[in-house]
Amino acid sequence: MTAACRWLVMLLMALALPAGAEIYSYIDADGNRVFTDRPAGQAAERIELRPANGMPAPPTPTTIPAAAKAEAPAAHYRLQILAPAADETIRNNAGDLTVVGNSSPLLLPGHAYQLLLDGEPLGEAGPDRQFVLRNIDRGTHQLHLLVVDARGSELARSPTQTFHLIRTSLAQRRMVKPCQKADYGVRPECPLKDKPAEKRDIPFVPFL
């Protein structure tokens, strides 16, 4: 056995043995050199091994961070208001109006529609694209349809939709149909505060 082979055998034995074990070498009856950790009464020579190179194991993390959930990419919404039409004039004495919107694509989970009238939100955001407005002041108004997320942050906005609402004023209604005694407190244009005072009947007392 060559010297290189002997050192290789010694190295393998050193790796296989527990820490602190010793290695011995002797010549057997056939003239072969033997390496062992148990000389067993043989005239063995103790082998001094050089310390083996080693690297400490990387520390094991005590906790494994949870993987962050990947958020679905936000859709690029295209919004528009179908009704009322752009620059439409609407005549409604009660000031009522139905607004119909459209979006492409439709809402993703966690998103909602919000309607703005003259920059102010009307009601709570929700899944409906149709909105019923009541008692709107006469004049020119602007509408916007929005898509918002669960936190109320704006994700998309429609182009401005302008409309004009015509409704008869209370004064005009009184001119068309004057208020009668029974109308006060019943018709909006005939409030109780405008009800004329009733004349009191004073009995006639002849002069004596």
Backbone as a chain_set.jsonl record, in Angstrom:
{"seq": "MTAACRWLVMLLMALALPAGAEIYSYIDADGNRVFTDRPAGQAAERIELRPANGMPAPPTPTTIPAAAKAEAPAAHYRLQILAPAADETIRNNAGDLTVVGNSSPLLLPGHAYQLLLDGEPLGEAGPDRQFVLRNIDRGTHQLHLLVVDARGSELARSPTQTFHLIRTSLAQRRMVKPCQKADYGVRPECPLKDKPAEKRDIPFVPFL", "coords": {"N": [[0.854, -1.189, 0.0], [0.603, 2.176, -0.904], [1.984, 5.306, 0.33], [0.172, 7.41, -0.021], [-2.255, 6.073, -0.197], [-2.374, 4.965, 2.323], [-2.668, 7.266, 3.945], [-5.101, 8.138, 2.992], [-6.789, 6.082, 3.857], [-6.497, 6.454, 6.579], [-7.645, 8.98, 6.87], [-10.315, 8.474, 6.15], [-11.018, 6.733, 8.18], [-10.784, 8.403, 10.35], [-12.84, 10.192, 9.914], [-15.005, 8.509, 10.185], [-14.903, 7.71, 12.799], [-15.96, 8.386, 16.194], [-15.765, 11.602, 17.849], [-12.693, 12.254, 19.54], [-11.667, 9.619, 19.453], [-8.841, 7.336, 19.026], [-6.249, 6.374, 16.658], [-4.449, 3.529, 15.593], [-1.535, 1.854, 14.3], [-0.122, -1.097, 12.838], [2.014, -3.911, 11.841], [0.821, -6.744, 10.268], [0.799, -10.416, 10.391], [1.21, -11.12, 7.757], [2.713, -9.15, 6.768], [1.419, -6.822, 6.119], [0.402, -3.449, 6.512], [-1.709, -2.35, 9.04], [-4.479, -0.407, 10.025], [-6.183, 0.681, 12.853], [-8.606, 1.265, 15.502], [-8.526, -0.293, 17.674], [-6.067, -1.811, 19.053], [-5.749, -4.393, 20.121], [-3.871, -5.879, 21.637], [-1.673, -5.984, 19.976], [1.591, -4.918, 18.9], [1.302, -1.928, 18.499], [1.468, 1.229, 16.84], [0.775, 4.497, 17.766], [-1.068, 6.791, 15.865], [-0.712, 10.134, 15.031], [-3.097, 12.397, 14.203], [-3.73, 15.073, 11.996], [-5.678, 18.022, 12.657], [-8.913, 18.101, 11.243], [-10.279, 20.118, 8.606], [-13.137, 22.189, 8.957], [-16.448, 23.555, 8.774], [-18.716, 25.636, 10.491], [-22.133, 24.742, 10.934], [-24.801, 26.438, 9.3], [-26.882, 28.672, 11.175], [-30.029, 27.515, 12.274], [-33.067, 28.894, 11.393], [-35.374, 30.069, 13.816], [-37.995, 30.68, 13.326], [-40.072, 30.624, 10.443], [-40.632, 32.986, 8.067], [-43.889, 33.906, 7.033], [-45.099, 33.566, 3.748], [-45.823, 36.356, 1.756], [-49.031, 37.184, 0.598], [-49.772, 37.211, -2.787], [-51.11, 39.924, -4.434], [-53.916, 40.293, -6.55], [-53.525, 41.658, -9.784], [-54.593, 44.999, -10.368], [-57.426, 45.817, -12.307], [-57.593, 47.626, -15.388], [-59.883, 49.784, -15.545], [-62.46, 50.908, -17.752], [-64.629, 53.429, -17.71], [-67.931, 54.75, -18.071], [-70.771, 56.962, -18.313], [-73.969, 56.142, -19.093], [-76.579, 57.118, -18.964], [-77.827, 60.049, -17.53], [-77.63, 61.362, -20.92], [-74.745, 62.983, -22.38], [-74.643, 66.432, -21.695], [-77.376, 66.615, -21.55], [-80.703, 67.9, -21.247], [-82.965, 67.799, -18.669], [-86.274, 67.588, -17.598], [-87.887, 67.693, -14.679], [-90.078, 68.031, -12.181], [-89.963, 67.108, -9.56], [-87.33, 66.775, -9.168], [-86.029, 64.346, -9.551], [-83.834, 61.732, -10.675], [-82.431, 59.17, -12.665], [-79.416, 57.499, -12.836], [-77.29, 55.753, -14.986], [-74.553, 53.664, -15.253], [-71.549, 52.271, -16.817], [-69.011, 49.755, -17.093], [-65.864, 48.431, -18.121], [-63.442, 46.075, -17.632], [-66.01, 44.206, -15.77], [-66.605, 44.556, -12.201], [-63.851, 43.639, -10.095], [-63.254, 41.291, -7.379], [-63.688, 42.803, -4.201], [-63.827, 45.416, -5.08], [-65.788, 48.392, -5.831], [-68.575, 50.438, -7.019], [-68.877, 53.988, -7.143], [-70.767, 56.953, -7.078], [-70.426, 60.325, -8.025], [-71.823, 63.495, -7.485], [-71.505, 66.617, -8.643], [-68.944, 66.54, -7.566], [-69.3, 65.449, -5.031], [-69.722, 62.509, -3.071], [-72.443, 60.228, -3.448], [-74.348, 58.461, -1.318], [-73.433, 55.089, -0.233], [-70.606, 53.227, -1.476], [-70.999, 50.553, -3.84], [-72.051, 47.449, -5.52], [-73.743, 48.073, -7.622], [-74.525, 49.552, -10.797], [-76.415, 51.394, -11.306], [-78.11, 54.277, -10.246], [-80.405, 56.006, -8.222], [-81.447, 59.232, -7.94], [-82.702, 61.783, -5.813], [-84.701, 64.724, -5.489], [-83.022, 66.746, -6.657], [-81.382, 69.844, -7.008], [-82.456, 72.394, -9.258], [-80.753, 73.283, -12.291], [-77.362, 73.262, -13.647], [-75.398, 70.355, -13.58], [-72.721, 68.049, -12.664], [-71.562, 64.766, -13.265], [-69.747, 61.893, -12.081], [-68.526, 58.619, -12.426], [-67.064, 56.291, -10.327], [-64.6, 53.735, -9.573], [-63.794, 52.099, -6.663], [-61.563, 50.769, -4.122], [-61.53, 48.388, -1.35], [-60.743, 50.024, 0.731], [-61.707, 52.434, 0.033], [-60.217, 53.892, -1.722], [-59.663, 55.588, -4.766], [-59.759, 53.974, -7.87], [-60.406, 54.158, -10.568], [-61.934, 56.486, -12.889], [-64.712, 57.913, -14.52], [-65.161, 59.89, -17.555], [-66.182, 63.367, -17.279], [-69.647, 63.924, -16.967], [-72.044, 66.054, -18.013], [-75.186, 67.493, -17.151], [-78.425, 69.088, -17.377], [-80.872, 70.226, -15.238], [-84.258, 70.93, -15.173], [-86.738, 72.25, -13.243], [-89.891, 73.222, -12.012], [-90.134, 76.168, -10.12], [-91.111, 76.879, -6.688], [-92.427, 79.281, -6.519], [-93.301, 79.582, -9.149], [-95.063, 77.454, -9.306], [-97.025, 78.269, -7.53], [-98.005, 80.403, -8.943], [-99.105, 79.169, -11.185], [-101.0, 77.519, -10.015], [-102.73, 78.796, -7.665], [-102.472, 78.924, -4.067], [-104.841, 77.424, -1.997], [-106.989, 77.555, 0.887], [-107.036, 74.982, 2.043], [-104.687, 73.948, 1.052], [-102.39, 74.725, 2.349], [-99.599, 73.608, 4.093], [-99.836, 71.176, 2.92], [-99.28, 71.102, 0.121], [-96.003, 71.462, -1.256], [-95.338, 74.01, -2.188], [-96.935, 75.583, -0.728], [-96.409, 76.421, 2.14], [-97.079, 76.269, 5.706], [-96.296, 78.546, 7.026], [-96.8, 80.584, 5.28], [-99.453, 80.814, 5.249], [-102.26, 82.81, 5.216], [-103.493, 84.89, 7.865], [-106.47, 84.073, 9.568], [-109.57, 85.794, 9.513], [-111.194, 87.062, 12.339], [-114.436, 86.653, 13.542], [-116.276, 89.267, 14.802], [-118.743, 89.852, 17.035], [-121.647, 91.905, 16.44], [-122.357, 94.648, 18.371], [-124.913, 96.631, 19.326], [-124.979, 100.19, 19.614], [-125.665, 101.712, 22.598]], "CA": [[0.0, 0.0, 0.0], [1.404, 3.389, -1.001], [1.79, 6.268, 1.429], [-1.056, 8.173, -0.284], [-3.388, 5.225, 0.142], [-2.445, 4.845, 3.778], [-3.235, 8.492, 4.517], [-6.509, 8.181, 2.637], [-7.467, 5.174, 4.778], [-6.498, 7.101, 7.895], [-8.619, 10.066, 6.842], [-11.658, 7.906, 6.157], [-11.276, 6.193, 9.511], [-10.952, 9.521, 11.274], [-14.182, 10.739, 9.715], [-16.001, 7.539, 10.622], [-14.823, 7.491, 14.241], [-16.476, 9.478, 17.0], [-14.78, 12.58, 18.275], [-11.857, 11.809, 20.67], [-11.107, 8.278, 19.243], [-7.44, 7.31, 18.591], [-5.959, 5.416, 15.586], [-3.159, 2.848, 15.772], [-1.064, 1.141, 13.109], [0.858, -2.15, 13.112], [2.273, -4.824, 10.72], [0.276, -8.061, 10.615], [1.674, -11.571, 10.119], [1.493, -11.189, 6.326], [3.525, -7.997, 6.381], [0.576, -5.697, 5.698], [0.165, -2.449, 7.555], [-3.108, -2.317, 9.447], [-4.901, 0.762, 10.817], [-7.321, 0.31, 13.682], [-8.736, 2.005, 16.75], [-8.403, -1.274, 18.74], [-4.834, -2.574, 18.755], [-5.991, -5.796, 20.507], [-2.655, -6.524, 22.13], [-0.591, -5.929, 19.01], [2.593, -3.85, 19.098], [0.79, -0.915, 17.576], [2.008, 2.59, 16.954], [-0.3, 5.494, 17.735], [-0.954, 7.741, 14.752], [-1.166, 11.493, 15.335], [-3.856, 12.941, 13.081], [-3.877, 16.522, 11.93], [-7.101, 18.419, 12.774], [-9.617, 18.221, 9.96], [-10.949, 21.395, 8.365], [-14.587, 22.11, 9.064], [-17.204, 24.808, 8.782], [-19.903, 25.51, 11.347], [-23.414, 24.675, 10.223], [-25.538, 27.703, 9.39], [-27.918, 28.616, 12.214], [-31.377, 27.194, 11.818], [-34.002, 29.937, 11.845], [-36.38, 29.599, 14.755], [-39.306, 30.833, 12.69], [-40.051, 30.808, 8.989], [-41.608, 34.041, 7.756], [-44.979, 33.516, 6.13], [-45.009, 34.188, 2.422], [-46.851, 37.382, 1.538], [-49.998, 36.843, -0.441], [-49.666, 38.029, -3.996], [-52.374, 40.575, -4.748], [-54.307, 40.241, -7.959], [-53.3, 42.958, -10.411], [-55.796, 45.812, -10.542], [-57.872, 45.934, -13.688], [-57.635, 48.976, -15.947], [-61.299, 49.978, -15.861], [-62.935, 51.96, -18.648], [-65.938, 53.768, -17.16], [-68.712, 55.771, -18.752], [-72.145, 57.139, -17.866], [-74.854, 55.967, -20.244], [-77.749, 57.982, -18.774], [-78.31, 60.839, -18.669], [-76.671, 61.589, -21.993], [-73.906, 64.166, -22.193], [-75.247, 67.748, -21.919], [-78.824, 66.445, -21.708], [-81.6, 68.721, -20.432], [-83.989, 66.943, -18.073], [-87.329, 68.341, -16.927], [-88.525, 66.878, -13.646], [-90.421, 68.956, -11.11], [-89.576, 66.545, -8.261], [-85.873, 66.736, -9.079], [-85.574, 62.957, -9.529], [-83.012, 61.375, -11.826], [-81.792, 57.851, -12.62], [-78.103, 57.496, -13.497], [-76.869, 54.404, -15.359], [-73.143, 53.633, -15.649], [-71.039, 51.053, -17.444], [-67.562, 49.583, -16.911], [-65.226, 47.303, -18.783], [-64.274, 44.915, -17.319], [-66.849, 44.346, -14.593], [-65.845, 44.705, -10.958], [-63.101, 42.558, -9.486], [-63.597, 41.15, -5.958], [-63.154, 43.841, -3.325], [-64.01, 46.736, -5.682], [-67.184, 48.856, -5.806], [-68.868, 51.659, -7.763], [-69.255, 55.17, -6.358], [-71.216, 58.045, -7.933], [-70.202, 61.683, -7.539], [-72.638, 64.568, -8.045], [-70.796, 67.876, -8.394], [-67.765, 66.261, -6.755], [-69.637, 64.896, -3.732], [-70.23, 61.136, -3.181], [-73.855, 60.012, -3.134], [-74.56, 57.15, -0.727], [-72.308, 54.187, -0.037], [-70.133, 52.499, -2.657], [-71.592, 49.222, -3.918], [-71.861, 46.726, -6.779], [-74.71, 48.472, -8.652], [-74.147, 50.621, -11.729], [-77.596, 52.251, -11.478], [-78.304, 55.105, -9.061], [-81.621, 56.822, -8.252], [-81.216, 60.477, -7.21], [-83.952, 62.433, -5.43], [-84.761, 66.129, -5.101], [-81.834, 67.476, -7.091], [-81.65, 71.251, -7.312], [-82.453, 72.71, -10.69], [-79.514, 73.897, -12.746], [-76.386, 72.422, -14.345], [-74.678, 69.48, -12.644], [-71.712, 67.169, -13.246], [-71.53, 63.411, -12.715], [-68.582, 61.031, -12.292], [-68.622, 57.256, -11.925], [-65.763, 55.835, -9.839], [-64.387, 52.412, -8.997], [-62.959, 52.242, -5.469], [-61.23, 49.507, -3.482], [-62.163, 48.184, -0.043], [-60.388, 51.135, 1.621], [-62.301, 53.655, -0.485], [-59.273, 54.587, -2.607], [-60.13, 55.629, -6.145], [-58.986, 53.183, -8.834], [-60.719, 54.608, -11.931], [-62.95, 57.541, -12.924], [-65.274, 58.149, -15.851], [-65.141, 61.296, -17.98], [-67.252, 64.2, -16.716], [-70.924, 63.916, -17.681], [-72.804, 67.239, -17.614], [-76.605, 67.511, -17.5], [-79.142, 70.277, -16.923], [-82.156, 69.843, -14.67], [-85.263, 71.994, -15.126], [-87.896, 71.945, -12.408], [-90.658, 74.427, -11.725], [-89.899, 76.689, -8.782], [-92.314, 76.968, -5.863], [-93.16, 80.498, -6.889], [-93.98, 79.323, -10.412], [-96.194, 76.576, -9.038], [-98.109, 79.052, -6.923], [-98.605, 81.229, -9.984], [-99.926, 78.312, -12.03], [-102.123, 77.057, -9.211], [-102.652, 79.513, -6.386], [-102.734, 78.139, -2.863], [-106.13, 77.567, -1.35], [-106.926, 77.405, 2.33], [-106.731, 73.586, 2.392], [-103.395, 73.547, 0.469], [-101.258, 75.094, 3.202], [-99.107, 72.453, 4.849], [-100.027, 69.965, 2.123], [-98.458, 71.272, -1.079], [-94.71, 72.048, -0.899], [-95.301, 75.434, -2.495], [-97.883, 76.264, 0.158], [-96.052, 76.126, 3.53], [-97.977, 76.825, 6.715], [-95.874, 79.89, 7.429], [-97.362, 81.552, 4.332], [-100.918, 80.799, 5.33], [-102.747, 84.093, 5.739], [-104.249, 84.81, 9.117], [-107.919, 84.053, 9.378], [-110.277, 86.905, 10.134], [-112.056, 86.672, 13.441], [-115.776, 87.257, 13.511], [-116.587, 90.043, 16.01], [-120.214, 90.057, 17.057], [-122.077, 93.305, 16.413], [-123.035, 95.134, 19.585], [-125.5, 97.951, 18.996], [-124.643, 101.294, 20.519], [-126.753, 102.107, 23.488]], "C": [[0.885, 1.232, 0.0], [1.093, 4.312, 0.157], [0.501, 7.065, 1.236], [-2.286, 7.368, 0.084], [-3.531, 5.097, 1.649], [-3.064, 6.083, 4.398], [-4.725, 8.643, 4.167], [-7.318, 7.287, 3.566], [-7.572, 5.797, 6.148], [-7.54, 8.21, 7.947], [-10.037, 9.54, 6.893], [-12.002, 7.356, 7.527], [-11.511, 7.315, 10.509], [-12.34, 10.139, 11.135], [-15.255, 9.809, 10.249], [-16.018, 7.379, 12.124], [-15.451, 8.634, 14.995], [-15.373, 10.397, 17.44], [-14.029, 12.04, 19.491], [-11.275, 10.428, 20.482], [-9.692, 8.373, 18.718], [-7.252, 6.216, 17.542], [-4.55, 4.849, 15.812], [-2.815, 2.122, 14.471], [-0.045, 0.082, 13.544], [0.997, -3.006, 11.856], [1.741, -6.187, 11.121], [1.228, -9.164, 10.204], [2.042, -11.688, 8.659], [2.311, -10.011, 5.84], [2.726, -6.803, 5.899], [0.392, -4.727, 6.86], [-1.347, -2.327, 7.787], [-3.348, -1.066, 10.281], [-6.155, 0.383, 11.583], [-7.404, 1.243, 14.881], [-8.694, 1.07, 17.95], [-7.174, -2.142, 18.447], [-4.922, -4.052, 19.158], [-4.7, -6.515, 20.862], [-1.496, -6.509, 21.17], [0.37, -4.803, 19.364], [2.268, -2.753, 18.101], [1.397, 0.442, 17.883], [0.848, 3.579, 16.829], [-0.022, 6.51, 16.633], [-1.507, 9.089, 15.201], [-1.837, 12.083, 14.09], [-3.884, 14.461, 13.153], [-5.355, 16.908, 12.01], [-7.727, 18.633, 11.412], [-10.261, 19.595, 9.849], [-12.462, 21.203, 8.441], [-15.21, 23.492, 9.071], [-18.417, 24.623, 9.672], [-21.167, 25.497, 10.505], [-24.139, 26.003, 10.353], [-26.636, 27.587, 10.433], [-29.285, 28.352, 11.613], [-32.342, 28.258, 12.294], [-35.069, 29.344, 12.74], [-37.784, 29.689, 14.17], [-39.122, 31.055, 11.203], [-41.081, 31.866, 8.637], [-42.651, 33.558, 6.772], [-44.846, 34.254, 4.816], [-46.146, 35.178, 2.25], [-47.77, 36.945, 0.402], [-49.85, 37.777, -1.627], [-51.031, 38.607, -4.333], [-52.661, 40.486, -6.249], [-54.09, 41.604, -8.593], [-54.609, 43.701, -10.648], [-56.141, 45.925, -12.024], [-57.837, 47.397, -14.126], [-59.064, 49.22, -16.44], [-61.492, 51.11, -16.866], [-64.38, 52.245, -18.253], [-66.618, 54.825, -18.011], [-70.113, 55.821, -18.153], [-73.038, 57.101, -19.092], [-76.07, 56.885, -20.166], [-77.568, 58.752, -17.467], [-77.21, 61.019, -19.715], [-75.891, 62.873, -21.724], [-74.66, 65.43, -22.589], [-76.76, 67.662, -22.115], [-79.583, 67.38, -20.767], [-82.754, 67.851, -19.968], [-84.997, 67.829, -17.352], [-88.028, 67.397, -15.952], [-88.789, 67.765, -12.441], [-90.055, 68.437, -9.728], [-88.065, 66.518, -8.075], [-85.302, 65.332, -9.027], [-84.817, 62.623, -10.809], [-82.427, 59.982, -11.606], [-80.513, 57.895, -13.447], [-77.704, 56.051, -13.748], [-75.423, 54.476, -15.852], [-72.765, 52.317, -16.283], [-69.538, 50.99, -17.206], [-67.094, 48.37, -17.679], [-63.787, 47.204, -18.269], [-65.204, 45.224, -16.149], [-65.979, 44.326, -13.341], [-65.078, 43.441, -10.595], [-63.517, 42.439, -8.02], [-62.927, 42.238, -5.125], [-63.295, 45.244, -3.863], [-65.497, 47.094, -5.691], [-67.305, 50.118, -6.646], [-69.264, 52.772, -6.79], [-69.637, 56.287, -7.334], [-70.951, 59.376, -7.249], [-71.148, 62.636, -8.256], [-71.986, 65.887, -7.646], [-69.643, 67.674, -7.416], [-68.032, 65.642, -5.408], [-70.19, 63.473, -3.895], [-71.683, 61.045, -2.743], [-74.02, 58.596, -2.599], [-73.271, 56.365, -0.577], [-71.904, 53.534, -1.363], [-70.703, 51.091, -2.642], [-71.417, 48.607, -5.295], [-72.765, 47.194, -7.915], [-74.18, 49.621, -9.503], [-75.328, 51.541, -12.034], [-77.879, 52.964, -10.155], [-79.567, 55.941, -9.254], [-81.39, 58.04, -7.354], [-82.558, 61.165, -6.978], [-83.72, 63.91, -5.121], [-83.471, 66.895, -5.43], [-82.223, 68.921, -7.402], [-81.637, 71.47, -8.817], [-81.141, 73.422, -11.036], [-78.622, 72.884, -13.45], [-75.566, 71.646, -13.315], [-73.687, 68.608, -13.414], [-71.69, 65.839, -12.501], [-70.195, 62.749, -13.015], [-68.899, 59.657, -11.711], [-67.218, 56.782, -11.559], [-65.793, 54.338, -9.558], [-63.411, 52.604, -7.838], [-62.66, 50.86, -4.91], [-61.869, 49.441, -2.104], [-61.853, 49.299, 0.935], [-60.979, 52.456, 1.148], [-61.376, 54.441, -1.39], [-59.751, 54.483, -4.056], [-59.183, 54.86, -7.059], [-59.205, 53.656, -10.264], [-61.846, 55.623, -11.841], [-63.421, 57.727, -14.359], [-65.041, 59.598, -16.267], [-66.317, 62.046, -17.361], [-68.492, 64.137, -17.597], [-71.771, 65.079, -17.147], [-74.261, 67.103, -18.044], [-77.243, 68.746, -16.881], [-80.53, 69.847, -16.452], [-83.07, 71.074, -14.593], [-86.415, 71.509, -14.261], [-88.588, 73.252, -12.041], [-90.399, 74.873, -10.293], [-91.21, 76.746, -8.007], [-93.14, 78.195, -6.223], [-93.928, 80.289, -8.18], [-95.181, 78.406, -10.205], [-97.368, 77.35, -8.42], [-98.797, 79.946, -7.943], [-99.541, 80.399, -10.862], [-101.182, 77.869, -11.29], [-102.038, 77.725, -7.845], [-103.049, 78.623, -5.216], [-104.123, 78.474, -2.316], [-105.968, 77.281, 0.15], [-106.509, 75.991, 2.723], [-105.371, 73.132, 1.881], [-102.216, 73.81, 1.398], [-100.89, 73.926, 4.13], [-99.249, 71.148, 4.11], [-99.17, 70.022, 0.867], [-97.138, 71.934, -0.694], [-94.65, 73.551, -1.146], [-96.241, 76.247, -1.628], [-97.558, 75.943, 1.616], [-96.998, 76.828, 4.504], [-97.607, 78.253, 7.099], [-96.423, 80.978, 6.498], [-98.886, 81.623, 4.393], [-101.398, 82.126, 5.921], [-103.578, 83.897, 6.998], [-105.739, 84.875, 8.836], [-108.552, 85.24, 10.125], [-111.209, 86.391, 11.224], [-113.405, 87.402, 13.338], [-116.046, 87.954, 14.85], [-118.088, 90.31, 16.019], [-120.558, 91.552, 17.116], [-122.839, 93.623, 17.726], [-123.61, 96.494, 19.303], [-125.136, 98.988, 20.066], [-125.866, 101.694, 21.317], [-126.533, 103.537, 23.937]], "O": [[1.811, 1.335, 0.804], [0.102, 4.145, 0.867], [-0.19, 7.368, 2.209], [-3.253, 7.913, 0.616], [-4.636, 5.114, 2.191], [-3.905, 5.969, 5.29], [-5.502, 9.201, 4.941], [-8.399, 7.668, 4.015], [-8.604, 5.689, 6.81], [-8.238, 8.365, 8.949], [-10.878, 10.093, 7.6], [-13.135, 7.489, 7.99], [-12.342, 7.19, 11.409], [-12.942, 10.559, 12.124], [-16.3, 10.265, 10.714], [-17.029, 6.958, 12.687], [-15.478, 9.757, 14.491], [-14.196, 10.038, 17.414], [-14.637, 11.44, 20.377], [-10.427, 10.046, 21.289], [-9.342, 9.344, 18.047], [-8.001, 5.239, 17.527], [-3.611, 5.563, 16.163], [-3.688, 1.821, 13.657], [0.762, 0.291, 14.449], [0.216, -2.865, 10.915], [2.126, -6.739, 12.152], [2.331, -8.897, 9.727], [3.067, -12.283, 8.327], [2.575, -9.881, 4.645], [3.289, -5.869, 5.33], [0.248, -5.123, 8.016], [-2.135, -2.217, 6.847], [-2.534, -0.706, 11.132], [-7.089, -0.179, 11.011], [-6.438, 1.916, 15.238], [-8.803, 1.513, 19.094], [-7.254, -3.098, 17.676], [-4.223, -4.882, 18.576], [-4.473, -7.643, 20.424], [-0.415, -6.984, 21.518], [-0.003, -3.849, 20.047], [2.86, -2.654, 17.026], [1.777, 0.748, 19.013], [0.046, 3.499, 15.898], [1.091, 7.014, 16.486], [-2.633, 9.176, 15.692], [-1.198, 12.243, 13.05], [-4.039, 15.051, 14.222], [-6.203, 16.189, 11.48], [-7.14, 19.268, 10.536], [-10.724, 20.166, 10.836], [-12.987, 20.168, 8.032], [-14.537, 24.483, 9.352], [-19.077, 23.585, 9.624], [-21.247, 26.172, 9.479], [-24.094, 26.63, 11.411], [-27.255, 26.533, 10.57], [-29.642, 28.903, 10.572], [-32.429, 28.506, 13.497], [-35.602, 28.268, 12.472], [-38.652, 28.874, 14.482], [-38.116, 31.616, 10.769], [-42.273, 31.675, 8.878], [-42.332, 32.882, 5.793], [-44.515, 35.439, 4.79], [-47.298, 34.873, 2.561], [-47.327, 36.409, -0.614], [-49.809, 38.997, -1.469], [-52.0, 37.866, -4.498], [-51.763, 40.592, -7.085], [-54.44, 42.619, -7.99], [-55.604, 43.114, -11.074], [-55.268, 46.102, -12.873], [-58.032, 48.298, -13.311], [-59.41, 48.912, -17.581], [-60.792, 52.122, -16.837], [-65.255, 51.4, -18.439], [-65.962, 55.686, -18.597], [-70.583, 54.85, -17.562], [-72.895, 57.909, -20.01], [-76.541, 57.377, -21.191], [-77.206, 58.182, -16.438], [-76.025, 60.85, -19.43], [-76.317, 63.73, -20.949], [-75.243, 65.503, -23.67], [-77.358, 68.522, -22.761], [-79.158, 67.62, -19.637], [-83.443, 67.237, -20.783], [-84.619, 68.716, -16.586], [-88.675, 66.431, -16.356], [-87.861, 68.201, -11.761], [-89.853, 69.231, -8.809], [-87.57, 66.273, -6.975], [-84.201, 65.135, -8.512], [-85.113, 63.152, -11.881], [-81.985, 59.651, -10.507], [-80.53, 58.281, -14.616], [-77.766, 55.217, -12.844], [-75.106, 55.25, -16.755], [-73.548, 51.367, -16.294], [-68.867, 52.019, -17.125], [-67.836, 47.405, -17.864], [-63.0, 48.134, -18.445], [-65.202, 46.329, -15.605], [-64.769, 44.107, -13.415], [-65.573, 42.325, -10.758], [-64.077, 43.385, -7.466], [-61.753, 42.553, -5.319], [-62.919, 46.195, -3.178], [-66.357, 46.221, -5.576], [-66.315, 50.783, -6.953], [-69.895, 52.529, -5.762], [-68.919, 56.54, -8.301], [-71.212, 59.542, -6.058], [-71.268, 62.599, -9.481], [-71.923, 66.231, -6.465], [-69.39, 68.514, -6.553], [-67.085, 65.329, -4.687], [-71.036, 63.241, -4.759], [-72.1, 61.701, -1.789], [-73.851, 57.63, -3.343], [-72.173, 56.89, -0.763], [-72.733, 53.318, -2.246], [-70.875, 50.495, -1.579], [-70.723, 49.165, -6.145], [-72.586, 46.767, -9.055], [-73.494, 50.522, -9.021], [-75.242, 52.381, -12.93], [-77.887, 52.347, -9.09], [-79.776, 56.518, -10.321], [-81.166, 57.897, -6.153], [-83.438, 61.135, -7.838], [-82.688, 64.294, -4.57], [-82.913, 67.594, -4.584], [-83.274, 69.177, -7.991], [-80.898, 70.813, -9.551], [-80.517, 74.066, -10.193], [-79.063, 71.791, -13.805], [-75.105, 72.201, -12.318], [-73.787, 68.445, -14.63], [-71.787, 65.793, -11.275], [-69.583, 62.998, -14.053], [-69.474, 59.552, -10.628], [-66.297, 56.86, -12.371], [-66.851, 53.749, -9.336], [-62.342, 53.193, -8.002], [-63.385, 49.9, -5.172], [-62.648, 50.316, -1.728], [-62.612, 49.513, 1.88], [-60.779, 53.488, 1.787], [-61.713, 55.555, -1.792], [-60.185, 53.422, -4.507], [-57.969, 55.063, -7.031], [-58.296, 53.568, -11.09], [-62.613, 55.642, -10.878], [-62.622, 57.701, -15.295], [-64.752, 60.445, -15.422], [-67.318, 61.444, -16.971], [-68.408, 64.279, -18.817], [-72.164, 65.088, -15.98], [-74.549, 66.658, -19.155], [-76.68, 69.369, -15.982], [-81.268, 69.187, -17.183], [-82.707, 72.107, -14.03], [-86.998, 70.459, -14.533], [-87.932, 74.263, -11.791], [-90.437, 74.065, -9.365], [-92.29, 76.671, -8.594], [-94.37, 78.161, -6.232], [-95.062, 80.749, -8.316], [-96.208, 78.571, -10.865], [-98.532, 77.116, -8.744], [-99.993, 80.221, -7.845], [-100.623, 80.852, -11.238], [-102.277, 77.845, -11.851], [-101.328, 77.24, -6.964], [-103.85, 77.698, -5.356], [-104.51, 79.637, -2.196], [-104.918, 76.818, 0.597], [-105.71, 75.82, 3.643], [-104.926, 72.039, 2.232], [-101.161, 73.192, 1.255], [-101.726, 73.356, 4.831], [-98.827, 70.107, 4.613], [-98.417, 69.091, 0.583], [-97.133, 72.869, 0.106], [-93.991, 74.281, -0.406], [-96.334, 77.465, -1.778], [-98.342, 75.261, 2.276], [-97.627, 77.834, 4.175], [-98.466, 79.063, 7.448], [-96.502, 82.147, 6.877], [-99.515, 82.398, 3.673], [-100.976, 82.511, 7.011], [-104.265, 82.89, 7.171], [-106.199, 85.63, 7.98], [-108.118, 85.62, 11.212], [-111.92, 85.404, 11.038], [-113.471, 88.603, 13.08], [-116.044, 87.313, 15.901], [-118.622, 90.929, 15.099], [-119.862, 92.345, 17.75], [-123.802, 92.955, 18.103], [-122.857, 97.437, 19.06], [-125.01, 98.678, 21.251], [-126.938, 101.971, 20.779], [-127.337, 104.076, 24.697]]}, "num_chains": 1, "name": "protein.A"}
